[in-house]
């Protein structure tokens, strides 16, 4: 995530800010131009010279209740921003715990949409395509009947369901430990589940099966049986040699979604590092002792997957070493094998081929 500046006073601000601490202006994110802008009392955008530039913008309908700091800058009739208009169901916000969890979830979702907009990937709402559009259901366990059991996070033809309990750090950590996962975050959930959606859009709907199967295997293997076997027996011995996570080894669809999410992790983390000038030179030799830093690498528009990998590997060594020096676990607890690199290269090309003209 890049750094932003207040359009009124040029103070550095962050993606989640809704107000500038220097000039006191209300701040909002403008999706079409991917910038943070200060708003005049009448709702117009304030430019750096203090004038209103006349842009037709409106705060998202979720600005007050959901804490959304995005603008509706395309006059969409729903009144919701490009991220919030994909919501199908939100939790009962009369319950204080629900609204607090929902606001955390929405922030993570906006981080996801920032990447989707940077990649210029196609976005179709559930309203526009009720059967296969991208939609989100944020549910709490109390809305389920006892026989239904807890809400499970998952994907079904573009409809992504998320248990809002995942917004609780304590609950999410308990589930991470119970499932033996090295890494579990709200943003990671979103990036994984949206990977399933883009498999539909970029692979299935375009008939790109051969290239997918060459990279990930045959998705026609029974999915239900594969997951049942995974949870009963665990991953195959030596899964680390070919998969980014143990769960990725369960089925080609999950391998794709896990790798898709991981690609987003890499690109956005490199974007953040570059914003702070903390970037290893992607054109340097792969010798990790060479940590030449500069600020010229746009990971989102990089045409080379090799440049991303060359930048990423030494950076992960650096951030893990920093965590260890603070007595913490590795921030990046993954091993990137050559088969995983090949899958990341596939994702890199797929995303670029799927960009909206």
C-alpha positions as YAML, in Angstrom:
chain: A
units: angstrom
residues:
- id: 1
  name: UNK
  ca: [0.00, 0.00, 0.00]
- id: 2
  name: UNK
  ca: [1.45, 3.32, -1.06]
- id: 3
  name: UNK
  ca: [1.51, 6.40, 1.16]
- id: 4
  name: UNK
  ca: [-0.93, 9.22, 0.41]
- id: 5
  name: UNK
  ca: [-1.06, 12.95, 1.04]
- id: 6
  name: UNK
  ca: [-3.82, 15.32, 2.11]
- id: 7
  name: UNK
  ca: [-4.95, 17.32, -0.93]
- id: 8
  name: UNK
  ca: [-5.39, 20.39, 1.25]
- id: 9
  name: UNK
  ca: [-2.10, 20.61, 3.15]
- id: 10
  name: UNK
  ca: [0.06, 17.83, 1.57]
- id: 11
  name: UNK
  ca: [0.57, 16.12, 4.93]
- id: 12
  name: UNK
  ca: [1.32, 12.39, 4.66]
- id: 13
  name: UNK
  ca: [-1.80, 10.35, 5.41]
- id: 14
  name: UNK
  ca: [-2.67, 6.68, 5.35]
- id: 15
  name: UNK
  ca: [-5.23, 4.58, 3.52]
- id: 16
  name: UNK
  ca: [-7.48, 4.09, 6.55]
- id: 17
  name: UNK
  ca: [-7.49, 7.76, 7.65]
- id: 18
  name: UNK
  ca: [-10.74, 9.73, 7.56]
- id: 19
  name: UNK
  ca: [-9.27, 12.98, 8.84]
- id: 20
  name: UNK
  ca: [-6.04, 14.93, 8.53]
- id: 21
  name: UNK
  ca: [-4.32, 15.54, 11.87]
- id: 22
  name: UNK
  ca: [-2.49, 18.59, 10.48]
- id: 23
  name: UNK
  ca: [-5.21, 20.71, 8.85]
- id: 24
  name: UNK
  ca: [-8.29, 19.00, 10.30]
- id: 25
  name: UNK
  ca: [-9.87, 18.31, 6.90]
- id: 26
  name: UNK
  ca: [-12.16, 15.37, 6.40]
- id: 27
  name: UNK
  ca: [-10.37, 12.83, 4.20]
- id: 28
  name: UNK
  ca: [-11.73, 10.27, 1.77]
- id: 29
  name: UNK
  ca: [-10.33, 7.82, -0.76]
- id: 30
  name: UNK
  ca: [-11.24, 8.46, -4.39]
- id: 31
  name: UNK
  ca: [-11.30, 5.07, -6.18]
- id: 32
  name: UNK
  ca: [-11.05, 6.22, -9.80]
- id: 33
  name: UNK
  ca: [-7.86, 8.20, -9.19]
- id: 34
  name: UNK
  ca: [-6.62, 6.05, -6.27]
- id: 35
  name: UNK
  ca: [-5.83, 9.06, -4.10]
- id: 36
  name: UNK
  ca: [-6.82, 10.54, -0.75]
- id: 37
  name: UNK
  ca: [-8.58, 13.89, -0.93]
- id: 38
  name: UNK
  ca: [-9.70, 16.52, 1.54]
- id: 39
  name: UNK
  ca: [-13.38, 17.42, 1.46]
- id: 40
  name: UNK
  ca: [-14.86, 20.90, 1.74]
- id: 41
  name: UNK
  ca: [-17.89, 21.42, 4.03]
- id: 42
  name: UNK
  ca: [-20.18, 21.22, 0.99]
- id: 43
  name: UNK
  ca: [-18.65, 17.88, -0.02]
- id: 44
  name: UNK
  ca: [-16.43, 19.08, -2.84]
- id: 45
  name: UNK
  ca: [-12.79, 18.12, -3.15]
- id: 46
  name: UNK
  ca: [-10.19, 20.61, -1.92]
- id: 47
  name: UNK
  ca: [-7.07, 20.85, -4.08]
- id: 48
  name: UNK
  ca: [-3.60, 21.69, -2.83]
- id: 49
  name: UNK
  ca: [-4.09, 25.41, -3.46]
- id: 50
  name: UNK
  ca: [-7.12, 25.44, -1.15]
- id: 51
  name: UNK
  ca: [-9.73, 25.62, -3.91]
- id: 52
  name: UNK
  ca: [-12.58, 23.26, -4.67]
- id: 53
  name: UNK
  ca: [-11.90, 21.43, -7.94]
- id: 54
  name: UNK
  ca: [-15.61, 20.82, -8.62]
- id: 55
  name: UNK
  ca: [-15.40, 17.03, -8.66]
- id: 56
  name: UNK
  ca: [-18.77, 15.32, -8.28]
- id: 57
  name: UNK
  ca: [-18.17, 13.05, -5.31]
- id: 58
  name: UNK
  ca: [-20.25, 11.74, -2.42]
- id: 59
  name: UNK
  ca: [-19.27, 9.81, 0.69]
- id: 60
  name: UNK
  ca: [-20.28, 6.15, 0.63]
- id: 61
  name: UNK
  ca: [-23.58, 5.30, 2.31]
- id: 62
  name: UNK
  ca: [-21.58, 3.20, 4.78]
- id: 63
  name: UNK
  ca: [-19.46, 6.18, 5.85]
- id: 64
  name: UNK
  ca: [-21.23, 6.57, 9.17]
- id: 65
  name: UNK
  ca: [-22.26, 3.05, 10.14]
- id: 66
  name: UNK
  ca: [-19.48, 1.01, 8.54]
- id: 67
  name: UNK
  ca: [-16.65, 3.45, 8.87]
- id: 68
  name: UNK
  ca: [-16.08, 3.49, 5.11]
- id: 69
  name: UNK
  ca: [-13.83, 6.36, 4.02]
- id: 70
  name: UNK
  ca: [-14.34, 5.89, 0.27]
- id: 71
  name: UNK
  ca: [-16.15, 8.18, -2.12]
- id: 72
  name: UNK
  ca: [-18.77, 7.42, -4.74]
- id: 73
  name: UNK
  ca: [-17.07, 9.13, -7.67]
- id: 74
  name: UNK
  ca: [-19.01, 7.47, -10.49]
- id: 75
  name: UNK
  ca: [-22.55, 8.59, -9.54]
- id: 76
  name: UNK
  ca: [-23.59, 4.99, -8.92]
- id: 77
  name: UNK
  ca: [-27.33, 4.97, -8.09]
- id: 78
  name: UNK
  ca: [-26.85, 2.68, -5.07]
- id: 79
  name: UNK
  ca: [-25.04, 5.41, -3.16]
- id: 80
  name: UNK
  ca: [-22.35, 2.91, -2.22]
- id: 81
  name: UNK
  ca: [-18.68, 3.04, -3.19]
- id: 82
  name: UNK
  ca: [-17.19, 0.51, -5.60]
- id: 83
  name: UNK
  ca: [-16.23, -1.75, -2.67]
- id: 84
  name: UNK
  ca: [-19.37, -1.54, -0.53]
- id: 85
  name: UNK
  ca: [-21.80, -2.06, -3.42]
- id: 86
  name: UNK
  ca: [-20.66, -5.68, -3.54]
- id: 87
  name: UNK
  ca: [-22.11, -6.36, -0.08]
- id: 88
  name: UNK
  ca: [-25.11, -8.70, -0.08]
- id: 89
  name: UNK
  ca: [-25.58, -9.20, 3.67]
- id: 90
  name: UNK
  ca: [-24.12, -7.34, 6.63]
- id: 91
  name: UNK
  ca: [-24.41, -8.35, 10.30]
- id: 92
  name: UNK
  ca: [-27.00, -6.99, 12.70]
- id: 93
  name: UNK
  ca: [-25.37, -3.67, 13.57]
- id: 94
  name: UNK
  ca: [-27.69, -3.08, 16.53]
- id: 95
  name: UNK
  ca: [-25.29, -5.41, 18.39]
- id: 96
  name: UNK
  ca: [-22.20, -3.38, 19.43]
- id: 97
  name: UNK
  ca: [-19.79, -6.29, 18.99]
- id: 98
  name: UNK
  ca: [-21.09, -6.89, 15.48]
- id: 99
  name: UNK
  ca: [-20.57, -3.35, 14.29]
- id: 100
  name: UNK
  ca: [-17.02, -3.27, 15.69]
- id: 101
  name: UNK
  ca: [-16.19, -6.54, 13.91]
- id: 102
  name: UNK
  ca: [-17.89, -5.40, 10.72]
- id: 103
  name: UNK
  ca: [-15.84, -2.21, 10.58]
- id: 104
  name: UNK
  ca: [-12.62, -4.25, 10.82]
- id: 105
  name: UNK
  ca: [-13.89, -6.54, 8.07]
- id: 106
  name: UNK
  ca: [-14.77, -3.61, 5.81]
- id: 107
  name: UNK
  ca: [-11.28, -2.13, 6.22]
- id: 108
  name: UNK
  ca: [-9.75, -5.44, 5.15]
- id: 109
  name: UNK
  ca: [-12.16, -5.62, 2.23]
- id: 110
  name: UNK
  ca: [-11.20, -2.12, 1.08]
- id: 111
  name: UNK
  ca: [-7.56, -3.22, 1.14]
- id: 112
  name: UNK
  ca: [-8.58, -6.06, -1.17]
- id: 113
  name: UNK
  ca: [-10.41, -3.69, -3.52]
- id: 114
  name: UNK
  ca: [-7.45, -1.33, -3.59]
- id: 115
  name: UNK
  ca: [-5.43, -4.18, -5.11]
- id: 116
  name: UNK
  ca: [-8.23, -5.18, -7.49]
- id: 117
  name: UNK
  ca: [-8.41, -1.60, -8.74]
- id: 118
  name: UNK
  ca: [-4.64, -1.34, -9.06]
- id: 119
  name: UNK
  ca: [-4.64, -4.54, -11.13]
- id: 120
  name: UNK
  ca: [-7.66, -3.26, -13.09]
- id: 121
  name: UNK
  ca: [-9.41, -6.61, -12.79]
- id: 122
  name: UNK
  ca: [-13.06, -6.97, -13.87]
- id: 123
  name: UNK
  ca: [-15.65, -6.35, -11.14]
- id: 124
  name: UNK
  ca: [-19.29, -7.35, -11.49]
- id: 125
  name: UNK
  ca: [-21.69, -6.90, -8.57]
- id: 126
  name: UNK
  ca: [-24.25, -9.42, -7.45]
- id: 127
  name: UNK
  ca: [-26.94, -6.91, -8.44]
- id: 128
  name: UNK
  ca: [-25.69, -6.91, -12.03]
- id: 129
  name: UNK
  ca: [-25.21, -10.69, -12.13]
- id: 130
  name: UNK
  ca: [-27.26, -12.39, -9.38]
- id: 131
  name: UNK
  ca: [-25.91, -15.84, -10.23]
- id: 132
  name: UNK
  ca: [-22.16, -15.28, -10.56]
- id: 133
  name: UNK
  ca: [-21.32, -11.67, -9.65]
- id: 134
  name: UNK
  ca: [-18.93, -10.88, -6.82]
- id: 135
  name: UNK
  ca: [-20.78, -10.48, -3.54]
- id: 136
  name: UNK
  ca: [-20.12, -10.67, 0.19]
- id: 137
  name: UNK
  ca: [-22.16, -12.05, 3.06]
- id: 138
  name: UNK
  ca: [-20.86, -11.12, 6.50]
- id: 139
  name: UNK
  ca: [-22.67, -13.33, 8.99]
- id: 140
  name: UNK
  ca: [-22.62, -14.03, 12.72]
- id: 141
  name: UNK
  ca: [-23.16, -17.46, 14.24]
- id: 142
  name: UNK
  ca: [-26.28, -16.34, 16.08]
- id: 143
  name: UNK
  ca: [-28.23, -16.00, 12.83]
- id: 144
  name: UNK
  ca: [-27.77, -19.71, 12.15]
- id: 145
  name: UNK
  ca: [-30.08, -22.35, 13.56]
- id: 146
  name: UNK
  ca: [-28.43, -24.96, 15.85]
- id: 147
  name: UNK
  ca: [-28.66, -27.68, 13.21]
- id: 148
  name: UNK
  ca: [-26.84, -25.49, 10.68]
- id: 149
  name: UNK
  ca: [-23.77, -25.12, 12.88]
- id: 150
  name: UNK
  ca: [-21.36, -22.15, 12.79]
- id: 151
  name: UNK
  ca: [-20.95, -19.85, 9.81]
- id: 152
  name: UNK
  ca: [-18.13, -21.11, 7.60]
- id: 153
  name: UNK
  ca: [-15.97, -18.81, 5.51]
- id: 154
  name: UNK
  ca: [-16.11, -19.84, 1.88]
- id: 155
  name: UNK
  ca: [-16.98, -19.13, -1.74]
- id: 156
  name: UNK
  ca: [-19.90, -20.22, -3.92]
- id: 157
  name: UNK
  ca: [-19.99, -18.95, -7.53]
- id: 158
  name: UNK
  ca: [-18.88, -15.44, -6.66]
- id: 159
  name: UNK
  ca: [-20.66, -15.20, -3.28]
- id: 160
  name: UNK
  ca: [-18.07, -14.95, -0.50]
- id: 161
  name: UNK
  ca: [-19.22, -15.71, 3.04]
- id: 162
  name: UNK
  ca: [-17.21, -14.60, 6.05]
- id: 163
  name: UNK
  ca: [-17.90, -15.31, 9.71]
- id: 164
  name: UNK
  ca: [-17.56, -11.95, 11.43]
- id: 165
  name: UNK
  ca: [-16.01, -13.70, 14.44]
- id: 166
  name: UNK
  ca: [-12.84, -13.75, 12.31]
- id: 167
  name: UNK
  ca: [-12.51, -10.03, 13.08]
- id: 168
  name: UNK
  ca: [-11.78, -10.93, 16.71]
- id: 169
  name: UNK
  ca: [-8.03, -11.35, 17.15]
- id: 170
  name: UNK
  ca: [-8.58, -13.91, 19.93]
- id: 171
  name: UNK
  ca: [-11.04, -16.00, 17.92]
- id: 172
  name: UNK
  ca: [-8.97, -15.86, 14.73]
- id: 173
  name: UNK
  ca: [-5.81, -16.90, 16.57]
- id: 174
  name: UNK
  ca: [-7.65, -19.81, 18.21]
- id: 175
  name: UNK
  ca: [-8.79, -21.02, 14.80]
- id: 176
  name: UNK
  ca: [-5.32, -20.57, 13.34]
- id: 177
  name: UNK
  ca: [-3.80, -22.76, 16.05]
- id: 178
  name: UNK
  ca: [-6.60, -25.35, 15.86]
- id: 179
  name: UNK
  ca: [-6.13, -25.69, 12.09]
- id: 180
  name: UNK
  ca: [-2.34, -25.68, 12.26]
- id: 181
  name: UNK
  ca: [-2.01, -22.64, 10.01]
- id: 182
  name: UNK
  ca: [1.15, -20.49, 10.08]
- id: 183
  name: UNK
  ca: [-0.73, -17.37, 8.97]
- id: 184
  name: UNK
  ca: [-4.39, -16.31, 9.26]
- id: 185
  name: UNK
  ca: [-5.67, -12.76, 8.68]
- id: 186
  name: UNK
  ca: [-8.87, -11.08, 7.54]
- id: 187
  name: UNK
  ca: [-7.13, -9.73, 4.46]
- id: 188
  name: UNK
  ca: [-5.73, -13.17, 3.75]
- id: 189
  name: UNK
  ca: [-9.26, -14.60, 3.82]
- id: 190
  name: UNK
  ca: [-10.46, -12.02, 1.33]
- id: 191
  name: UNK
  ca: [-7.54, -12.56, -1.03]
- id: 192
  name: UNK
  ca: [-8.00, -16.33, -0.91]
- id: 193
  name: UNK
  ca: [-11.76, -16.34, -1.45]
- id: 194
  name: UNK
  ca: [-11.64, -13.77, -4.23]
- id: 195
  name: UNK
  ca: [-9.10, -16.06, -5.87]
- id: 196
  name: UNK
  ca: [-11.89, -18.60, -6.32]
- id: 197
  name: UNK
  ca: [-14.01, -15.90, -7.95]
- id: 198
  name: UNK
  ca: [-11.26, -14.99, -10.39]
- id: 199
  name: UNK
  ca: [-10.68, -18.64, -11.21]
- id: 200
  name: UNK
  ca: [-14.26, -18.58, -12.51]
- id: 201
  name: UNK
  ca: [-13.76, -15.32, -14.38]
- id: 202
  name: UNK
  ca: [-10.25, -15.71, -15.78]
- id: 203
  name: UNK
  ca: [-9.94, -19.47, -16.20]
- id: 204
  name: UNK
  ca: [-13.35, -21.16, -16.43]
- id: 205
  name: UNK
  ca: [-15.22, -18.45, -18.32]
- id: 206
  name: UNK
  ca: [-12.39, -18.07, -20.84]
- id: 207
  name: UNK
  ca: [-11.83, -21.81, -21.23]
- id: 208
  name: UNK
  ca: [-8.19, -21.52, -20.14]
- id: 209
  name: UNK
  ca: [-8.07, -25.00, -18.67]
- id: 210
  name: UNK
  ca: [-4.93, -26.37, -20.29]
- id: 211
  name: UNK
  ca: [-2.59, -23.72, -18.92]
- id: 212
  name: UNK
  ca: [-4.22, -23.94, -15.50]
- id: 213
  name: UNK
  ca: [-3.91, -27.72, -15.34]
- id: 214
  name: UNK
  ca: [-0.29, -27.58, -16.43]
- id: 215
  name: UNK
  ca: [0.45, -25.35, -13.43]
- id: 216
  name: UNK
  ca: [-1.91, -26.68, -10.74]
- id: 217
  name: UNK
  ca: [-3.24, -30.08, -11.80]
- id: 218
  name: UNK
  ca: [-6.66, -31.34, -12.85]
- id: 219
  name: UNK
  ca: [-9.47, -29.54, -11.02]
- id: 220
  name: UNK
  ca: [-11.92, -32.27, -12.08]
- id: 221
  name: UNK
  ca: [-10.72, -34.38, -9.15]
- id: 222
  name: UNK
  ca: [-13.67, -34.68, -6.72]
- id: 223
  name: UNK
  ca: [-13.47, -31.53, -4.59]
- id: 224
  name: UNK
  ca: [-15.58, -32.75, -1.67]
- id: 225
  name: UNK
  ca: [-13.64, -35.99, -1.36]
- id: 226
  name: UNK
  ca: [-10.32, -34.16, -1.62]
- id: 227
  name: UNK
  ca: [-11.20, -31.83, 1.27]
- id: 228
  name: UNK
  ca: [-12.57, -34.70, 3.34]
- id: 229
  name: UNK
  ca: [-9.31, -36.58, 2.86]
- id: 230
  name: UNK
  ca: [-7.27, -33.47, 3.69]
- id: 231
  name: UNK
  ca: [-9.04, -32.89, 7.01]
- id: 232
  name: UNK
  ca: [-9.00, -36.58, 7.91]
- id: 233
  name: UNK
  ca: [-5.42, -37.41, 6.92]
- id: 234
  name: UNK
  ca: [-3.63, -34.09, 6.64]
- id: 235
  name: UNK
  ca: [-1.44, -33.00, 3.71]
- id: 236
  name: UNK
  ca: [0.77, -35.38, 1.80]
- id: 237
  name: UNK
  ca: [4.30, -35.93, 3.02]
- id: 238
  name: UNK
  ca: [6.67, -33.43, 1.44]
- id: 239
  name: UNK
  ca: [3.95, -30.94, 0.45]
- id: 240
  name: UNK
  ca: [6.40, -28.11, 1.20]
- id: 241
  name: UNK
  ca: [8.31, -28.97, -1.97]
- id: 242
  name: UNK
  ca: [5.43, -28.04, -4.28]
- id: 243
  name: UNK
  ca: [2.84, -25.96, -2.40]
- id: 244
  name: UNK
  ca: [2.79, -22.60, -0.63]
- id: 245
  name: UNK
  ca: [0.66, -23.97, 2.26]
- id: 246
  name: UNK
  ca: [-0.53, -27.36, 3.47]
- id: 247
  name: UNK
  ca: [-4.10, -26.42, 2.53]
- id: 248
  name: UNK
  ca: [-2.99, -25.69, -1.04]
- id: 249
  name: UNK
  ca: [-2.11, -29.38, -1.37]
- id: 250
  name: UNK
  ca: [-5.74, -30.43, -0.82]
- id: 251
  name: UNK
  ca: [-7.07, -29.69, -4.33]
- id: 252
  name: UNK
  ca: [-6.04, -27.66, -7.43]
- id: 253
  name: UNK
  ca: [-8.76, -25.08, -6.74]
- id: 254
  name: UNK
  ca: [-7.37, -24.46, -3.25]
- id: 255
  name: UNK
  ca: [-3.83, -24.43, -4.58]
- id: 256
  name: UNK
  ca: [-4.86, -21.71, -7.04]
- id: 257
  name: UNK
  ca: [-6.67, -19.64, -4.38]
- id: 258
  name: UNK
  ca: [-3.79, -19.91, -1.92]
- id: 259
  name: UNK
  ca: [-1.24, -18.95, -4.58]
- id: 260
  name: UNK
  ca: [-3.49, -16.14, -5.87]
- id: 261
  name: UNK
  ca: [-3.73, -14.72, -2.34]
- id: 262
  name: UNK
  ca: [0.01, -15.07, -1.89]
- id: 263
  name: UNK
  ca: [0.69, -13.17, -5.07]
- id: 264
  name: UNK
  ca: [-1.41, -10.30, -3.69]
- id: 265
  name: UNK
  ca: [0.57, -10.47, -0.43]
- id: 266
  name: UNK
  ca: [3.83, -10.16, -2.34]
- id: 267
  name: UNK
  ca: [2.81, -7.32, -4.64]
- id: 268
  name: UNK
  ca: [1.13, -5.20, -1.99]
- id: 269
  name: UNK
  ca: [3.90, -5.72, 0.58]
- id: 270
  name: UNK
  ca: [6.47, -4.69, -2.02]
- id: 271
  name: UNK
  ca: [4.35, -1.62, -2.80]
- id: 272
  name: UNK
  ca: [4.35, -0.71, 0.90]
- id: 273
  name: UNK
  ca: [8.08, -1.30, 1.28]
- id: 274
  name: UNK
  ca: [8.77, 0.84, -1.77]
- id: 275
  name: UNK
  ca: [6.62, 3.67, -0.36]
- id: 276
  name: UNK
  ca: [8.99, 3.82, 2.61]
- id: 277
  name: UNK
  ca: [12.12, 3.38, 0.51]
- id: 278
  name: UNK
  ca: [12.64, -0.11, 1.93]
- id: 279
  name: UNK
  ca: [13.09, -2.08, -1.24]
- id: 280
  name: UNK
  ca: [15.72, -4.49, -2.42]
- id: 281
  name: UNK
  ca: [16.77, -3.79, -5.98]
- id: 282
  name: UNK
  ca: [14.82, -6.20, -8.25]
- id: 283
  name: UNK
  ca: [17.49, -5.90, -10.93]
- id: 284
  name: UNK
  ca: [20.27, -6.91, -8.57]
- id: 285
  name: UNK
  ca: [21.81, -10.36, -8.42]
- id: 286
  name: UNK
  ca: [19.93, -12.90, -6.30]
- id: 287
  name: UNK
  ca: [22.70, -12.71, -3.70]
- id: 288
  name: UNK
  ca: [20.68, -11.77, -0.60]
- id: 289
  name: UNK
  ca: [23.64, -9.83, 0.80]
- id: 290
  name: UNK
  ca: [22.99, -7.13, -1.83]
- id: 291
  name: UNK
  ca: [20.31, -4.93, -0.25]
- id: 292
  name: UNK
  ca: [20.55, -1.89, -2.50]
- id: 293
  name: UNK
  ca: [17.51, 0.29, -1.81]
- id: 294
  name: UNK
  ca: [15.65, 2.66, -4.12]
- id: 295
  name: UNK
  ca: [12.13, 4.04, -4.73]
- id: 296
  name: UNK
  ca: [11.51, 3.33, -8.36]
- id: 297
  name: UNK
  ca: [9.78, -0.06, -8.40]
- id: 298
  name: UNK
  ca: [6.01, -0.21, -9.02]
- id: 299
  name: UNK
  ca: [5.17, -3.80, -8.09]
- id: 300
  name: UNK
  ca: [1.57, -3.51, -9.34]
- id: 301
  name: UNK
  ca: [2.60, -2.63, -12.87]
- id: 302
  name: UNK
  ca: [5.74, -4.75, -13.06]
- id: 303
  name: UNK
  ca: [5.76, -6.71, -16.28]
- id: 304
  name: UNK
  ca: [8.24, -9.20, -14.92]
- id: 305
  name: UNK
  ca: [7.41, -11.85, -12.36]
- id: 306
  name: UNK
  ca: [11.15, -12.40, -12.03]
- id: 307
  name: UNK
  ca: [11.61, -8.81, -10.85]
- id: 308
  name: UNK
  ca: [8.95, -9.36, -8.18]
- id: 309
  name: UNK
  ca: [10.60, -12.53, -6.96]
- id: 310
  name: UNK
  ca: [14.08, -10.98, -6.91]
- id: 311
  name: UNK
  ca: [12.74, -8.11, -4.85]
- id: 312
  name: UNK
  ca: [10.67, -10.29, -2.55]
- id: 313
  name: UNK
  ca: [13.02, -13.03, -1.38]
- id: 314
  name: UNK
  ca: [15.71, -10.82, 0.23]
- id: 315
  name: UNK
  ca: [13.04, -8.53, 1.67]
- id: 316
  name: UNK
  ca: [11.42, -11.47, 3.49]
- id: 317
  name: UNK
  ca: [14.79, -12.42, 4.92]
- id: 318
  name: UNK
  ca: [15.18, -8.88, 6.21]
- id: 319
  name: UNK
  ca: [11.72, -8.59, 7.80]
- id: 320
  name: UNK
  ca: [11.99, -12.03, 9.39]
- id: 321
  name: UNK
  ca: [15.36, -11.09, 10.84]
- id: 322
  name: UNK
  ca: [13.87, -7.89, 12.28]
- id: 323
  name: UNK
  ca: [11.04, -9.87, 13.88]
- id: 324
  name: UNK
  ca: [13.50, -12.35, 15.38]
- id: 325
  name: UNK
  ca: [15.55, -9.51, 16.81]
- id: 326
  name: UNK
  ca: [12.39, -8.43, 18.66]
- id: 327
  name: UNK
  ca: [11.74, -11.95, 19.95]
- id: 328
  name: UNK
  ca: [8.81, -12.47, 17.59]
- id: 329
  name: UNK
  ca: [7.94, -15.28, 15.21]
- id: 330
  name: UNK
  ca: [8.76, -14.83, 11.54]
- id: 331
  name: UNK
  ca: [6.44, -12.31, 9.91]
- id: 332
  name: UNK
  ca: [6.70, -14.34, 6.71]
- id: 333
  name: UNK
  ca: [6.53, -18.05, 7.64]
- id: 334
  name: UNK
  ca: [6.56, -19.48, 4.12]
- id: 335
  name: UNK
  ca: [9.01, -21.35, 1.91]
- id: 336
  name: UNK
  ca: [9.02, -20.52, -1.79]
- id: 337
  name: UNK
  ca: [10.09, -23.58, -3.77]
- id: 338
  name: UNK
  ca: [10.66, -23.59, -7.51]
- id: 339
  name: UNK
  ca: [7.23, -25.21, -8.22]
- id: 340
  name: UNK
  ca: [5.63, -22.39, -6.19]
- id: 341
  name: UNK
  ca: [7.59, -19.82, -8.19]
- id: 342
  name: UNK
  ca: [6.18, -21.37, -11.36]
- id: 343
  name: UNK
  ca: [2.65, -21.06, -10.02]
- id: 344
  name: UNK
  ca: [3.28, -17.43, -9.06]
- id: 345
  name: UNK
  ca: [4.51, -16.78, -12.60]
- id: 346
  name: UNK
  ca: [1.26, -18.26, -13.91]
- id: 347
  name: UNK
  ca: [-0.81, -16.00, -11.61]
- id: 348
  name: UNK
  ca: [1.27, -12.99, -12.72]
- id: 349
  name: UNK
  ca: [0.48, -13.62, -16.38]
- id: 350
  name: UNK
  ca: [-3.16, -14.49, -15.71]
- id: 351
  name: UNK
  ca: [-3.83, -11.24, -13.86]
- id: 352
  name: UNK
  ca: [-2.23, -9.20, -16.60]
- id: 353
  name: UNK
  ca: [-4.22, -11.00, -19.29]
- id: 354
  name: UNK
  ca: [-7.44, -10.35, -17.38]
- id: 355
  name: UNK
  ca: [-7.13, -6.59, -17.04]
- id: 356
  name: UNK
  ca: [-10.09, -4.52, -18.19]
- id: 357
  name: UNK
  ca: [-9.29, -2.57, -21.36]
...
